[in-house]
Amino acid sequence: MTEEPVSYKRLVADPSGSGPDPSEWWVQLARTARDSAAELGRLHRLLDGHWRAGRNRDQVDELLRRLTHRLNEAQDACAAIAALLANRSHELAQARELVLRVTDEARLVRLVVTPEGEVERPSGSGPMPLAVRAVAQRLTAQIAGALTEAAAAQRRVTEEMAVLSPPAPWSAG
């Protein structure tokens, strides 16, 4: 999973709740896998009443058992991915809220935030008094902290998804 690095500009431009939630697709996929496993399990239980003996009966029974198991594994993996993505979305939304509050605070004291997330006086407004410089540094540090948290959330998802073991390749043999 490769993602664009978290930057002030990206975080501010990416309002939470706009567009589809990526975790919702994985939630739906987990439900589909769960429902499919349940339906296949139900059909598997009916097999005895329709195919008591005969050629390939044992192979079909084993095939259905393995397929049901694989669908259950897929459901677990999809649910785990959905939870990771939902958590990341929540953490990014919190970082965005903090950055927007800091940006509003900067505007109130007539400071601007650069596209890099640095708080400073508007260009051409002369040297910055010491007290204003201290406020600008505090606000810049808060933005940097929010960006660090957002990047950490993104990194955690990437690392945790790499650890998730995909189901082993399935073979009919």
Helices and strands as residue ranges (DSSP letters): H 8-13, H 22-50, H 57-108, E 112-113, E 119-120, H 130-163
